[in-house]
Amino acid sequence: MKGARRVKDAPRDQEWLLALLPVFPLVLLVMRLWYASRQDTQTLLLLLQNISPLGLLSAVLLTTVWVLPALILGGRVLGTLYWISTGRSSWLVRTAERLPGWVVGLAVVVGMCAWQLRFLPTLAMLSLAVAGLAVRDRFPHHEGLRGTVCYALPVMVAVISYIVFWSAIGAAFAARDLATSLLLTLPPALAVLLTGPVPRAPARALTHGIAIAMAVFTPFLVGVVVMKAPILPLMALQMDEKETPRVLVGHLVASDDEMSTVLGREGVVSFVQNDRIQSRVLCQDPGEVPRTWVNLHGWNVEQSVVSWLAPAPPAAPVDPRCPI
């Protein structure tokens, strides 16, 4: 079946897509600097001259770590689901077929490490859907294997998921946190429904509609995250004034032997002579404000496995000169 599909689909010249791959990160980087400069062209040029591209690329790379697994698994599920349901080929089916198995497996591992705890049931749902649809596609006449992978395995994983996350589910419902409650309860129950074909008539509208929505909204979601990512160190500079000492809080753009360039939080650029600076304090990153306080055995559901396993930063008192 898969061999017949490959013969039917002639290769297309899509090299122009590879040429567009570096454009999106470049646009994000320029937009991030434009946002930081408060839409001032001269400030934008100053930032472009002094900021290292590695600092900007890190924000994009950290974002793609959790976006790529969603795109890879979602594309594989939707493409295979359309083929299983209709037996027809399309751009979505060809995209899913070009994803090697090791890429899908790597996406699952990256998702387990980088996704938040409350998204792990969704990751399990997508992984089970990939496995079940692959069995239906490659072993259509193997009833025992299909029953095990497509039905028994999702039910078993759903039971284990509800047992493991039971305390977090109860806390989410008690706190009336609708988003967290749905993320922890719905995916395990829906996993068994994604391992089989859908009705032939709405199959194209369902699968291709979801794929197009993912392709349209993902760049905006990545852009919002990158726009909020820090790209410059936040510092508090205590100035030596004649009358009263003054504290200048802002992002350090550049520093040399004579002068330091600071971008204030209001977008104003200040050039300060180093001999006027009494002391410098590197302000701590306050991090994002938690959207939910639901936790599982002391582990907040907005944390990832990587953040949970990584060593915690040393506790240090907040300098009064730094913003809170």
Secondary structure as UniProt FT lines:
FT   HELIX           2..8
FT   HELIX           15..20
FT   TURN            21..22
FT   HELIX           23..36
FT   TURN            37..39
FT   HELIX           41..50
FT   HELIX           53..86
FT   HELIX           91..97
FT   HELIX           101..114
FT   HELIX           117..119
FT   HELIX           120..138
FT   TURN            140..141
FT   HELIX           143..147
FT   HELIX           148..152
FT   HELIX           153..164
FT   HELIX           166..174
FT   TURN            175..176
FT   HELIX           178..190
FT   HELIX           191..195
FT   HELIX           200..228
FT   STRAND          234..239
FT   STRAND          246..255
FT   STRAND          259..264
FT   TURN            265..266
FT   STRAND          269..273
FT   HELIX           274..276
FT   STRAND          277..282
FT   STRAND          295..296
FT   TURN            297..298
FT   STRAND          299..300
FT   TURN            301..302
FT   HELIX           305..309
FT   TURN            320..321
//
